[in-house]
């Protein structure tokens, strides 16, 4: 027991010597100082939805809010931009003939919170269900439901990040043109950039 206490004391002393806290918080920070009030930042970038048949890609803008003294926040908006899903979403492969309409919800208020993935500080996004209506003579589906799930947003650096790389999968139910409903895991990827003047300002 005494030996274990001695080892623990040495470890704490080593962390103090290198300026490392024994227990670090993951609250939202402005540079290295915890925020004292709600903070809103804008995000924009391309998000890709990959399936076994092909891919869809949309330009999105989003508004995130961080809460002081907490590890949680909200993704208040997540919408196709600068106009709408029809003009800002494109299909590739089997989805090349498709146009996307009515991507919703437009104001999701998804929950976000700080976390860790493989030892890296990340932001975890808990989504609500999403729906989309693809159209086109040779489009393989006519209604898609993305069920609720979790997407990982990895900052380009934990301290004052300027972008977030998205990764994860969402279970989808796709109604095909012949009325059959197919179930498939869709892989999400993409890069959201922090809109000026907040790039390289906030950290986790």
SVG drawing of the C-alpha trace seen along z (x, -y; Angstrom):
<svg xmlns="http://www.w3.org/2000/svg" viewBox="-45 -38 54 42">
<polyline fill="none" stroke="black" stroke-width="0.4" points="0.0,0.0 2.8,-2.4 4.6,-1.6 1.4,-2.4 1.0,-5.7 4.6,-6.6 4.2,-5.8 1.0,-7.9 2.8,-10.8 5.6,-10.6 3.2,-10.6 1.4,-13.7 4.7,-15.4 5.8,-14.7 2.6,-16.1 3.0,-19.3 6.6,-19.6 5.5,-19.6 2.6,-22.0 0.0,-19.2 -3.1,-19.2 -3.9,-16.0 -7.4,-16.1 -8.2,-18.3 -11.8,-19.5 -13.3,-19.4 -15.4,-22.5 -15.6,-25.0 -12.8,-27.5 -11.8,-30.8 -8.2,-29.9 -7.2,-28.4 -9.7,-30.1 -13.2,-28.7 -15.9,-30.8 -18.1,-32.8 -21.2,-33.2 -22.9,-31.5 -20.9,-31.5 -22.2,-31.1 -20.0,-30.2 -20.8,-29.7 -19.7,-26.7 -19.8,-25.9 -18.6,-23.1 -19.3,-20.0 -20.9,-16.9 -21.0,-13.6 -23.4,-10.7 -22.0,-7.5 -24.0,-4.3 -23.4,-1.0 -25.1,-2.5 -23.4,-5.9 -23.0,-9.2 -24.8,-12.4 -22.9,-15.6 -24.3,-18.9 -23.0,-22.3 -24.2,-23.1 -24.0,-26.0 -24.5,-25.5 -24.8,-27.5 -23.3,-26.0 -23.8,-27.3 -21.4,-26.5 -22.6,-26.8 -20.2,-28.2 -19.0,-25.8 -20.3,-22.8 -19.2,-20.1 -22.5,-20.4 -23.9,-22.7 -26.3,-22.7 -26.2,-22.7 -29.0,-25.2 -29.1,-25.0 -27.8,-22.7 -29.1,-23.7 -28.2,-23.5 -26.6,-26.8 -26.6,-29.3 -30.0,-28.5 -31.6,-25.1 -31.2,-21.3 -32.2,-21.1 -29.4,-23.3 -26.8,-22.6 -26.9,-18.8 -25.4,-16.6 -25.5,-12.9 -22.7,-10.6 -22.6,-7.0 -26.1,-5.4 -27.4,-8.7 -26.1,-10.8 -29.6,-11.0 -31.1,-12.3 -32.2,-15.7 -32.6,-16.2 -35.6,-18.1 -37.1,-18.9 -34.1,-18.0 -35.4,-18.5 -35.4,-19.5 -34.1,-22.9 -33.6,-23.9 -32.5,-20.7 -31.1,-21.9 -29.0,-18.7 -27.1,-18.2 -23.3,-18.5 -20.8,-17.7 -17.1,-17.3 -15.6,-13.8 -12.8,-11.6 -12.2,-9.2 -9.0,-7.2 -7.4,-9.5 -8.2,-12.6 -10.5,-15.4 -13.6,-15.5 -17.1,-17.0 -19.9,-14.4 -23.1,-15.4 -26.3,-13.6 -28.6,-14.0 -32.4,-13.9 -34.0,-12.1 -33.5,-13.6 -35.7,-13.1 -35.0,-13.8 -37.0,-13.4 -34.9,-12.4 -36.4,-12.7 -35.4,-11.7 -36.4,-9.2 -33.5,-6.8 -33.1,-7.7 -33.0,-4.5 -35.2,-6.0 -38.0,-8.5 -37.9,-9.0 -35.0,-8.6 -35.2,-8.6 -31.9,-9.0 -32.5,-7.8 -31.1,-9.5 -27.4,-8.7 -24.1,-10.1 -21.5,-11.8 -18.0,-12.6 -16.5,-16.0 -12.7,-16.0 -11.1,-19.4 -8.0,-20.0 -6.3,-20.9 -7.7,-20.7 -6.5,-24.2 -8.3,-27.0 -9.5,-24.8 -10.5,-26.2 -12.3,-23.2 -14.0,-20.0 -13.7,-16.7 -17.0,-14.7 -17.2,-10.9 -19.7,-8.3 -22.7,-6.2 -26.4,-6.7 -29.0,-4.0 -31.3,-4.9 -34.6,-3.6 -35.0,-4.2 -38.3,-3.8 -37.5,-2.6 -39.5,-3.4 -41.2,0.0 -42.4,-0.6 -39.8,1.6 -38.1,0.1 -34.3,0.8 -32.4,0.4 -28.7,-0.6 -25.9,-2.2 -24.9,-5.5 -21.4,-6.8 -21.1,-10.5 -17.9,-12.5 -16.9,-16.0 -15.2,-19.1 -16.9,-22.1 -14.9,-25.2 -15.3,-27.8 -16.6,-31.1 -14.6,-34.3 -14.0,-35.9 -14.1,-32.8 -11.6,-30.5 -8.6,-29.7 -10.4,-31.2 -12.3,-28.5 -11.1,-25.1 -12.1,-22.1"/>
</svg>
